[in-house]
Amino acid sequence: MNVRPGLLLTLLLVIGGLGVLAGVLIGSTGWADLQDDGMAVILWEIRLPRSLGAWCAGALLGMAGAMAQGLFRNPLADPYLLGSASGAGLAVAVALALTGVSPQTSSLLAHVGLTGIAFVGTLVGVGLTLVLARGVEQTLRLLLAGVVVGVVLNALTGLATLWAPDILRAMQAFLLGNTGLLGWSSVAVMAASGAAALLIGLVASPALDALTLGEATAASLGVRMGLVRLLLIFAFALATGAAVAQTGIVAFVGLVAPHLVRVLCPMLHGRLILLSAAAGGALLLAADVLARGLIRPQELPVGLVTALLGGVYLLVLMHRRGAPKR
């Protein structure tokens, strides 16, 4: 299948717009009662920023996944590859363990400091990966360092939950993804981070196109690989950190969105990054609406929905590619 990039972008943005409308009108209690005078406050202050925030988080993860896959020349690379999610999870676990999880403390952390703590943890995880890899010069060392840092930080997170088992429920909400606390400030932070990351990605996209021919060829074309790697790692760490800090760890969006765009419309990296952002936003927003509506009045963690949808998509893709040709 080969769809024109302009048509695909328009389609994805329309799907995103319809998703925002559905997210505003559909809640865990059912359809919005537009005749209720108090409903306007709920729609404007809760549902609209939550829906826009879910789209922004998905867009951040989608563009970060496209950058990571281009940089590492690996279609299985995702935004959490360099220890960002593991660092965020450990930071949140330590913060909850040290402060406790009383309703007053957890509310204060959730609204004041928890997103900042998660963002700092993301940067620490990526920083440790860069230190262990001794810089950004060797792609294989970066990949291996990211795996090692992720395993170690996840183990430390497990130790923190064993040390303070009362934090297990709060940690579960973070590790499975949660869009319930998104507000207008979250939308502003993610939009600003996304604009900066997208700008860097678009500037570096010609280097990613050259990199598809191999590092030696890219270097012979004048690409400064060290600088390009550093800029792209900063860009997708910024995008991933902003998304994880606001919504927790949402699985598969950053991996599936670039895949879906490539299947529909193979293209160079500049358009791929932009379209992956639109696809990621539409995917996470659709998952958020499903999470609210499937088992009303309760809500599923949005990360569970994305994991199920993403896993099914990848299984179907593997089956199609592995099927013998007739």
N, C-alpha and C positions, 0 to 999 in steps of 0.2 A: 504494500500500500504506500502511495506517495501523495501526500496532501501538500498544497502550497503553504509555505510558512505563514504568509499573511492571513490566509483563511483559517489555518490551525490556531494562530494566536487569537483571532477574533472569536472562534468557537470556544476556546478555553476561557477567554474573558467573559463571554456570555454565560457559560456554565458557572463560572465563579460568581457572577452577578445574581443568577438564579439561586445559587447556593446561599448567598447572603440573605436574599429575600426569604428563602425557606427557613434559614436559621433565625431570622427575626420573628417569623410567624409561628414557628413550631418550637415548643418548649417541652420540658419533661412532664408538664401537666396537660399537654395537648395544644390545640390551635389557640392562638391569641384571640381574646375577646375584645375586638376593636371598639365595642360600645362601652367598655369599662373605662371610666375616667382615669383610674390609677394605672391602667395598662400602658399609657404613653411613657411613663417614667421607666417602667420595666423594659419596654422596647428600646428606648434611647440609651438608658444607663447600663443595662445588663446585656440584652440579647444582641443589639447592634455592635457594640465594641467586642463582644465575644466572637461573633461571626467574622467581623473584619480581622480580629486578632488571629483567629484560626487560619484565615486565608493568608495573612502575612507570615505566620509561622511555617505553613506549608511551602510558601514561595521561598522563604529563606533556606529551608532544607532542600528544596528542589534545585535551586541555583548552586548551593554548596555541593550537592551530589554531582552535578554536571562538572563543576570545577575539579573536584577530587578525581572523578573518573578520567577526565582529560589529562590532569597532571600526572597521575600514576599509570596512565594507559591501561586501565583495568576496569572493565565494565561492572565488576563486583565491588568496586570501591564505594564507600558511602561517607557521609559527613562526619561520622563518629570514628573514623579510621585512626586518627592520631591521638586518641585518648581524651577527646573533649567530653564525651558523655560520661566516661568513667570518672574524670576529674570533677565534673559537676555533681555526680551522684555521691562521691566521697565527701565533697564540701557540704552538701546538704545533710548527709548523715551525721557528720561531725557537729554541725551547727545544732541540729535537733538533739543530739545526745548531750551536748554541753548545756543547753538551755532548757531541756525538758519539752514535753508536749502537752502541757496544760492548755485549755482552750484559749486563755489570754495570751500565753506565750506563742502558741502556734499561729494565732490570728495576727499577732504583731509581726512575727517572722514572715508570714505569707504576704502581708501587705506592705511591709517596710523593707525587710532585709533579705528575704530568702532568694529573690531573683538576683540581687547583687552578689550574694554568696555563690549561687550556682554559676554565674558568669565568671567570677574570679576562679572558681574551680575548673571551669572549662579552659581558661587561659593557662592555669597551672598544669593541667594535663597535657596540653599541646606544648607548653614550654619544656616539660620534662622529656617529652618525645624528641624535641629538637636537641636538647642537651645530650640525651642518650645516643642520638644519631650523629652527634658531632657536627651539627649544622644541617644544611639543606642540599648539600652537593650530591648525595647518592640516594637515588629513589629507593633502592632495595633496603638500605639501612633505615630509611624513614619508615617504610612499611613494617619491618621487623621491630623497630623501636616502638611503633604505635601499638603493635600487638602485645609486646611485653608490658608496656605501661598500662594498657587496658586491663590485662590480667591481674597485675599487682594492685592497681587501684580498686578493682572490683573485689579482690580479696580483702583489702582494708575496709571497704564498705561493709562487707559481710561481718568482719570483726566488730565494727562499730554497732551494727544491729544486734549482735550477740551480747555486747557489753551493755547496751541499753535497749532491751527488747520492746520497751514501750513505744519506740519510734517506728516500729515495723509498719503500722498502718499508714502513718504519714509518709514513710519512704515508699510504700507501695503505690500511693497516689502519684508520687513524683516519677517513679520508675516506669509506670504504665501510661503516663501522659495525662494531662488534665488541662482543659480549657476553661474550667469554671471560674477561675479567678482573673480572667483577662478583662482589662478595662481600657479606657481611653489612653492612659499613660503607657500601657503595654503596647497598644497600637502605634503610638508615636515612637517609642524606642525601637520597635521592630522595623517600622517604616524607614527611620533614619539609618539604622544598621544595614537594611536591605539596599537602600540607595547607594551607600558607600561601597558595599561588597559588589553590587552589580556594576558600578562604574569601573572598579578595579578589574573585574572579570572581563568586561568588554574591552578594556585597554589591552589586557593580556591575551585576548582570544587569538590574535594572529600567531603568537608564540605557541599556543596550544595546537593550532592547525599544523604548524611546522613540526611540532613534537610527535605528531602521529607518524611521521616518516622516520623517527628514530632520533635519539639524542645527538648522535654524531652529525646527522644531516642538519638538525636544527641549529647546532653550534656553527656549522659551516655556512649557514644562512645568516649568521650574525646575531642569533638569539643568545642573550646572556642568561644562561640557564639558572645560575645561582639567584640572580635578582628576580627572575620570573617565578621560581619556586617560592621564594620568600614572600613575594606579593600575593601569590595565589593562596598560600597557606594562611597568611594573615586574613585574606578576604573570606575564605570558607570557614576559618575559625571564628571570625567576627559574626558571620551569618549563623553558624551553628550555635555559638554561645548565646546570641540574642534569643534564638528560638527555644533552646533548652532552658534558659533561665526563666522564660515566661510560661512554657507549657510542659516542662518536664521532658522525658525521653520518649519521643514518638518514633516508632519503628517503621522502616521500609519506605517512607515517603521519599527520602533523599536518594534511595537506590532505585525505586520504581519509576519516578517521574522522568529522569533522563532516558531510561529504557523505553518508556512509552512514547516519548517524543521521537526517538530514533526510529522506532518501528513505523510510526506514522509518516515521518518526514526526515530522512537522512539529510544532514546539513553541516555547515561549518560551526565552530564553537561559539561564535558571537551570537548567532540566532539560537543555538542550542541552549545556552545559558538563560537567555531571555524566555524562551518557550518552556524550559524546565521549571522556571519560577512560576509561570502561569499554570502549568500542569500540577506542580506541587501544591499550590494554593487551592486549586479545584479539588484535588484528592483529599487533602486534610479537612477542608470544609465539608465535603460530602460525608466523610467519616464522622465528623462531629455531629452533623444532623442525624445520621444513623444512630450514633451513640445515645443521643437524646430520645429517639423515638422507638427503639427496638423493644425495650423492657420498661416502658413508662409505668409508674412515675419515677422509677429509678433510672440512673444513667450508667452506661458502660464506660469504662476508661477508654478514651479515644485511641490510645496506643494499642489496645487489644483489637479494635476494629481495623486499624491500619495494618497491623501484623497479619490478621486473617486475610484481608483483601490483597495485600502485597504478596503473601505466601501463595495464595491461590493463583495470582497472576504469574508469578515466577514458575510455579509448577506447570501451568498450562504452556508457558513459553518453552520450558525445558522439554516437555512432551512433544511439542510441535517440531522443535529443532532436532530431537532425537529420533523422530519417526522415520522409518526407511522410505526413500523416494520410490515411487512407482512409475 
